[in-house]
Amino acid sequence: MLHLLAADPIDHVLAHPIFQLTQHVAITNQMIMAVVAAVLMLLIFPTLFKRATAEPPTGARNFFEAILEFLRVEVFRPALKEHTDRFVPFLWTLFFFILFCNLLGQIPFGEIITLITGEESHLGGTATGNIVTTGALAVCAFFFIHFNGIDQVARALIDGTYGHHAHHEEHTSNGTRGHEAAHDLEHVRGEGLAADVPNNFAALGDPTHHYADEQHVGHHHAAPDDGNLHGHAGEHGDRMSPGQAMLLAVPLYLWNFAPHPFKPGPTDSKIMWVPDVLVWALLLVLELIGAVIKPFALMIRLFANMIAGHIVLAALLVLIPLSSGFATQLAVGAPVTILSLLIRVLELFVAFLQAYIFTFLTTLFIASAVAPEH
């Protein structure tokens, strides 16, 4: 026990090689825990949700279904609106993988094995306490966000609907058209979504239809803007082939990635495109830097929060063997033990909180990429 207490406070948050895969590649304890988290997900969710049932969920299924539904209705849908179902699988997977890694890190596997066998063991650990793991999650989120942003532009070009965002229909909780006053509020659809649950259960099963913008319905169409480089004609723009759409999707995505503060209107002089493009180019550089900083912030936030609690716990426990005499150790050990238990409870809360924050921010970034008009 004294060996554990006297250990380096940051030793147990570092990656420790368990066995060598090749001469230069070692499998660490944190890699193993990441695989364990993935395997648990592959075992738990297909088993619990292998078939649809009308029976009220109970036990573990009820626990997980409550979390899944909360995320989908209260977190994803207010931001993603009609795009919700398209991104739910990725976001659910992201949340639970981070959560499982966080929770597995709360179980002191290595310390238990060391106490039982008397030999030091580094099995266990927090996979998300490794910046490589959080970095990999951030990179996945980065590519997923911008790939789908480009894909959304390509879909609109293929459908001939690119640029028709002048009017967005607000729906009430029963799925009917909302009051006209609501249409003046750009983000009003993100409010009061919980009211949908008792009034229209169909909204939960098909948010894509329930929250679909009626922007392509006859009288709600806006005339195409010649200055937007959209190339539309009539009520719908000219449909493009998938090949043409993919070629134009990337430059158009970048064109809309930064604001156009001086974009000339239909009656303005075309010379205003000169200052607009110059300012847009400057803003584009800043936006691209921001696009890299966002996943970097996700990586650092998750990594730092998952190792902070472990380091504080280890530092507190080290105070016990450093004290001289049994009475002093007892006087120090009693409050340290109580404080350690409280920190453990806080760490359990942080495990859920950090999984939520990472997923929530990723949701917002996806929404800004696929539906910037919202």
VMD Tcl script that draws the C-alpha trace (Angstrom):
set ca {
  {0.00 0.00 0.00}
  {2.81 2.38 0.86}
  {4.30 1.64 -2.56}
  {1.11 2.88 -4.18}
  {0.91 5.99 -2.02}
  {4.55 6.90 -2.56}
  {4.37 6.61 -6.34}
  {4.88 9.55 -8.66}
  {1.55 11.49 -8.67}
  {1.45 11.59 -12.48}
  {2.75 8.06 -13.02}
  {-0.72 6.50 -13.20}
  {-1.98 8.96 -15.84}
  {0.89 8.22 -18.22}
  {0.81 5.55 -20.91}
  {2.68 2.38 -19.90}
  {3.73 -0.30 -22.41}
  {2.05 -3.64 -21.70}
  {3.70 -5.60 -24.50}
  {5.69 -4.90 -27.65}
  {3.83 -5.29 -30.93}
  {6.94 -4.61 -33.01}
  {10.39 -3.34 -32.20}
  {9.21 0.27 -32.33}
  {5.50 -0.09 -31.51}
  {4.24 -0.93 -28.04}
  {0.68 -1.59 -26.93}
  {-0.03 0.60 -23.91}
  {-2.57 0.28 -21.14}
  {-4.55 3.23 -22.53}
  {-4.74 1.64 -25.97}
  {-6.12 -1.51 -24.37}
  {-8.75 0.46 -22.45}
  {-9.85 2.21 -25.65}
  {-10.34 -1.21 -27.26}
  {-12.21 -2.42 -24.15}
  {-14.56 0.58 -24.40}
  {-15.23 -0.16 -28.07}
  {-15.82 -3.87 -27.39}
  {-18.25 -3.05 -24.57}
  {-20.23 -0.83 -26.92}
  {-20.33 -3.58 -29.55}
  {-21.60 -6.03 -26.93}
  {-24.06 -3.82 -25.04}
  {-25.97 -1.88 -27.68}
  {-26.64 -4.63 -30.25}
  {-27.79 -6.87 -27.37}
  {-30.10 -4.30 -25.76}
  {-31.50 -2.87 -28.99}
  {-31.42 -5.87 -31.31}
  {-35.13 -5.53 -32.08}
  {-37.80 -2.85 -31.82}
  {-40.47 -3.42 -29.23}
  {-43.60 -1.61 -28.07}
  {-43.03 -2.72 -24.49}
  {-41.84 -0.09 -21.99}
  {-38.05 -0.38 -21.59}
  {-36.74 -1.70 -18.30}
  {-33.39 -2.11 -16.61}
  {-30.30 -1.33 -18.63}
  {-32.31 -0.71 -21.79}
  {-34.33 1.95 -19.99}
  {-31.13 3.60 -18.71}
  {-29.46 3.78 -22.10}
  {-32.64 4.65 -23.98}
  {-33.22 7.62 -21.68}
  {-29.74 8.94 -22.47}
  {-30.11 8.27 -26.19}
  {-33.47 10.04 -26.37}
  {-32.29 12.98 -24.29}
  {-29.32 13.53 -26.58}
  {-31.41 13.22 -29.73}
  {-34.31 15.42 -28.65}
  {-32.69 18.00 -26.38}
  {-29.13 18.26 -27.71}
  {-28.95 17.25 -31.38}
  {-32.31 18.32 -32.75}
  {-32.32 21.97 -31.59}
  {-29.07 22.50 -33.50}
  {-29.42 20.14 -36.46}
  {-33.16 20.46 -37.08}
  {-34.12 18.45 -40.18}
  {-30.58 17.02 -40.42}
  {-30.85 15.27 -37.03}
  {-31.35 11.67 -38.17}
  {-28.43 11.92 -40.56}
  {-25.89 12.58 -37.81}
  {-27.38 10.79 -34.81}
  {-25.39 7.53 -35.30}
  {-22.03 9.35 -35.34}
  {-22.89 11.61 -32.39}
  {-24.29 8.78 -30.26}
  {-21.18 6.71 -30.95}
  {-18.92 9.64 -30.10}
  {-20.70 10.31 -26.81}
  {-20.74 6.74 -25.55}
  {-17.19 5.94 -26.61}
  {-15.90 8.95 -24.66}
  {-18.18 8.12 -21.72}
  {-17.08 4.48 -21.57}
  {-13.41 5.48 -21.74}
  {-13.96 8.02 -18.97}
  {-15.83 5.60 -16.71}
  {-13.38 2.74 -17.24}
  {-10.66 5.13 -16.13}
  {-12.39 5.49 -12.76}
  {-11.83 1.80 -11.98}
  {-8.36 1.25 -10.46}
  {-7.60 -2.06 -12.20}
  {-3.83 -1.69 -11.88}
  {-3.93 -0.77 -8.18}
  {-6.24 -3.69 -7.37}
  {-3.96 -6.14 -9.19}
  {-0.91 -4.67 -7.42}
  {-2.54 -5.08 -4.00}
  {-3.54 -8.69 -4.74}
  {-0.34 -9.90 -6.39}
  {2.20 -7.61 -4.74}
  {3.68 -6.86 -8.15}
  {3.31 -3.48 -9.82}
  {0.71 -3.47 -12.59}
  {-0.23 -0.75 -15.03}
  {-3.34 -2.40 -16.44}
  {-6.30 -0.06 -16.69}
  {-6.14 3.69 -17.03}
  {-8.15 6.39 -18.75}
  {-7.93 6.17 -22.54}
  {-9.14 9.77 -22.83}
  {-6.35 10.78 -20.47}
  {-4.00 10.29 -23.40}
  {-3.72 13.27 -25.72}
  {-3.25 10.91 -28.67}
  {-6.71 9.44 -28.06}
  {-8.41 12.81 -27.64}
  {-6.47 14.08 -30.65}
  {-7.74 11.17 -32.75}
  {-11.31 11.94 -31.66}
  {-10.82 15.62 -32.55}
  {-9.39 14.74 -35.98}
  {-12.35 12.43 -36.66}
  {-14.73 15.23 -35.66}
  {-12.85 17.75 -37.84}
  {-13.05 15.65 -41.00}
  {-16.63 14.58 -40.27}
  {-17.73 18.21 -39.83}
  {-16.20 19.58 -43.02}
  {-16.77 16.51 -45.17}
  {-20.48 16.76 -44.42}
  {-20.43 20.51 -44.99}
  {-19.03 19.92 -48.48}
  {-21.43 17.01 -48.99}
  {-24.37 19.24 -48.08}
  {-23.36 21.75 -50.75}
  {-23.01 18.93 -53.30}
  {-26.46 17.55 -52.42}
  {-28.01 20.99 -52.89}
  {-26.30 21.43 -56.25}
  {-27.50 18.03 -57.43}
  {-31.08 18.81 -56.29}
  {-30.97 22.31 -57.74}
  {-31.81 23.85 -54.37}
  {-28.48 25.48 -53.54}
  {-28.95 29.00 -52.23}
  {-32.72 28.82 -51.58}
  {-32.60 29.79 -47.92}
  {-34.57 32.99 -47.87}
  {-37.50 31.63 -45.85}
  {-37.71 28.94 -43.20}
  {-41.00 27.53 -42.02}
  {-41.62 27.32 -38.30}
  {-43.57 24.32 -37.03}
  {-45.65 24.16 -33.89}
  {-45.60 21.17 -31.55}
  {-48.37 19.42 -33.47}
  {-46.54 19.75 -36.78}
  {-48.72 22.52 -38.23}
  {-47.43 25.81 -39.63}
  {-46.49 28.26 -36.91}
  {-47.53 31.87 -36.43}
  {-46.10 34.34 -38.96}
  {-44.47 36.37 -36.18}
  {-42.23 33.43 -35.40}
  {-40.69 33.56 -38.86}
  {-38.90 36.78 -38.02}
  {-36.71 35.03 -35.46}
  {-33.83 33.28 -37.16}
  {-33.26 30.67 -34.46}
  {-36.77 30.38 -33.03}
  {-36.98 26.71 -34.00}
  {-34.45 25.82 -31.34}
  {-36.82 26.92 -28.57}
  {-39.51 24.95 -26.84}
  {-38.71 21.66 -28.55}
  {-39.57 19.65 -25.45}
  {-43.22 20.59 -26.07}
  {-43.15 18.31 -29.11}
  {-43.01 15.22 -26.97}
  {-46.57 15.17 -25.53}
  {-48.21 16.74 -28.59}
  {-46.71 14.87 -31.49}
  {-44.82 11.66 -30.93}
  {-44.26 11.37 -34.66}
  {-41.85 14.27 -34.36}
  {-39.53 12.06 -32.30}
  {-39.51 9.34 -34.91}
  {-39.04 11.55 -37.95}
  {-37.54 14.96 -37.19}
  {-36.30 15.16 -40.78}
  {-39.91 15.49 -41.95}
  {-41.30 17.31 -38.92}
  {-38.67 20.06 -38.97}
  {-38.12 20.18 -42.72}
  {-37.96 23.70 -44.08}
  {-40.83 24.39 -46.42}
  {-38.52 26.65 -48.36}
  {-39.06 24.85 -51.64}
  {-42.84 25.01 -51.59}
  {-44.16 27.27 -54.36}
  {-45.04 30.55 -52.65}
  {-42.11 30.43 -50.24}
  {-39.42 30.48 -52.90}
  {-37.00 33.35 -53.09}
  {-35.59 34.65 -56.30}
  {-32.02 33.56 -56.85}
  {-29.32 36.07 -56.04}
  {-27.14 36.69 -59.07}
  {-24.30 37.81 -56.82}
  {-24.05 34.55 -54.86}
  {-22.31 32.58 -57.60}
  {-25.13 30.03 -57.36}
  {-26.02 29.81 -61.04}
  {-29.72 29.20 -60.35}
  {-32.54 29.62 -62.77}
  {-36.22 29.81 -61.99}
  {-37.80 28.38 -58.86}
  {-35.12 25.71 -58.57}
  {-31.59 26.07 -59.83}
  {-30.29 23.95 -62.64}
  {-29.66 20.44 -61.43}
  {-26.09 19.23 -61.73}
  {-24.58 15.83 -62.21}
  {-22.81 14.33 -59.16}
  {-19.45 14.87 -60.84}
  {-20.08 18.56 -61.51}
  {-21.48 19.01 -57.99}
  {-18.41 17.52 -56.35}
  {-16.10 19.74 -58.40}
  {-17.99 22.87 -57.35}
  {-18.79 21.81 -53.77}
  {-15.35 22.53 -52.29}
  {-14.89 26.06 -53.76}
  {-18.49 26.96 -52.90}
  {-18.05 25.65 -49.37}
  {-14.98 27.86 -48.98}
  {-16.80 30.77 -50.62}
  {-19.46 30.59 -47.91}
  {-17.01 29.69 -45.14}
  {-16.37 33.37 -44.39}
  {-18.86 36.25 -44.44}
  {-19.16 38.71 -47.34}
  {-19.60 42.10 -45.61}
  {-19.57 44.18 -48.80}
  {-21.37 41.84 -51.20}
  {-23.27 44.06 -53.66}
  {-27.00 43.70 -53.93}
  {-28.95 43.53 -57.19}
  {-29.02 47.34 -57.48}
  {-25.49 48.02 -56.18}
  {-22.41 48.66 -58.27}
  {-20.44 45.55 -59.15}
  {-17.27 47.38 -58.09}
  {-18.24 46.48 -54.52}
  {-17.08 42.94 -55.26}
  {-13.49 44.21 -55.02}
  {-13.57 45.21 -51.32}
  {-15.87 42.29 -50.59}
  {-13.46 39.69 -51.99}
  {-10.47 41.32 -50.29}
  {-12.15 41.36 -46.89}
  {-13.56 37.87 -47.50}
  {-10.05 36.54 -48.17}
  {-8.80 37.98 -44.89}
  {-11.78 36.62 -42.98}
  {-11.36 33.25 -44.68}
  {-7.84 32.92 -43.28}
  {-9.19 33.68 -39.80}
  {-12.07 31.24 -40.24}
  {-9.72 28.49 -41.41}
  {-7.53 29.08 -38.37}
  {-10.65 28.90 -36.22}
  {-11.68 25.67 -37.93}
  {-8.39 24.10 -36.77}
  {-8.53 25.64 -33.30}
  {-12.01 24.25 -32.59}
  {-11.05 20.54 -32.66}
  {-7.75 21.41 -30.96}
  {-9.75 22.96 -28.11}
  {-11.92 19.83 -27.95}
  {-8.78 17.70 -27.70}
  {-7.14 19.74 -24.93}
  {-10.34 20.21 -22.91}
  {-11.13 16.49 -22.75}
  {-7.51 15.48 -22.11}
  {-6.90 18.04 -19.35}
  {-10.15 17.36 -17.52}
  {-9.62 13.60 -17.52}
  {-6.13 13.72 -16.02}
  {-6.67 16.63 -13.60}
  {-8.75 14.68 -11.09}
  {-6.38 11.70 -11.08}
  {-3.37 13.93 -10.46}
  {-5.10 15.74 -7.58}
  {-6.07 12.42 -6.00}
  {-2.54 11.05 -6.26}
  {-1.06 14.28 -4.86}
  {-3.39 14.11 -1.83}
  {-2.59 10.46 -1.14}
  {1.14 11.16 -1.30}
  {0.72 13.42 1.74}
  {0.02 10.41 3.96}
  {3.37 8.55 3.70}
  {5.23 11.87 3.72}
  {3.90 12.56 7.22}
  {6.11 11.41 10.11}
  {4.64 9.30 12.88}
  {1.47 7.26 13.09}
  {-0.58 10.00 14.76}
  {0.37 12.55 12.11}
  {-0.39 10.12 9.32}
  {-3.77 9.40 10.90}
  {-4.52 13.10 11.28}
  {-3.60 13.72 7.64}
  {-5.08 10.49 6.29}
  {-8.60 10.89 7.68}
  {-9.47 14.19 5.94}
  {-7.50 13.17 2.83}
  {-9.57 9.97 2.55}
  {-12.85 11.86 2.90}
  {-11.72 14.47 0.39}
  {-10.57 11.75 -2.00}
  {-14.02 10.13 -1.92}
  {-15.62 13.49 -2.71}
  {-13.21 14.01 -5.58}
  {-14.08 10.54 -6.88}
  {-17.75 11.51 -6.97}
  {-16.81 14.73 -8.77}
  {-14.74 12.74 -11.27}
  {-17.76 10.54 -11.98}
  {-19.77 13.66 -12.77}
  {-16.93 15.03 -14.91}
  {-16.84 11.74 -16.88}
  {-20.42 12.34 -18.03}
  {-19.97 16.10 -18.37}
  {-16.92 15.92 -20.63}
  {-18.55 13.33 -22.91}
  {-21.56 15.64 -23.16}
  {-19.51 18.78 -23.82}
  {-17.38 17.14 -26.53}
  {-20.49 15.81 -28.26}
  {-22.48 19.02 -27.82}
  {-19.76 21.23 -29.31}
  {-19.26 18.78 -32.18}
  {-23.00 18.99 -32.83}
  {-22.82 22.79 -33.02}
  {-19.85 22.65 -35.39}
  {-21.68 20.17 -37.65}
  {-24.79 22.37 -37.63}
  {-22.74 25.42 -38.65}
  {-21.23 23.42 -41.53}
  {-24.38 21.83 -42.97}
  {-26.92 24.54 -42.15}
  {-25.12 27.88 -41.73}
  {-28.31 29.73 -42.67}
  {-29.86 28.68 -39.36}
}
mol new
graphics top color blue
foreach p $ca { graphics top sphere $p radius 0.5 }
foreach p [lrange $ca 0 end-1] q [lrange $ca 1 end] { graphics top cylinder $p $q radius 0.2 }
display resetview
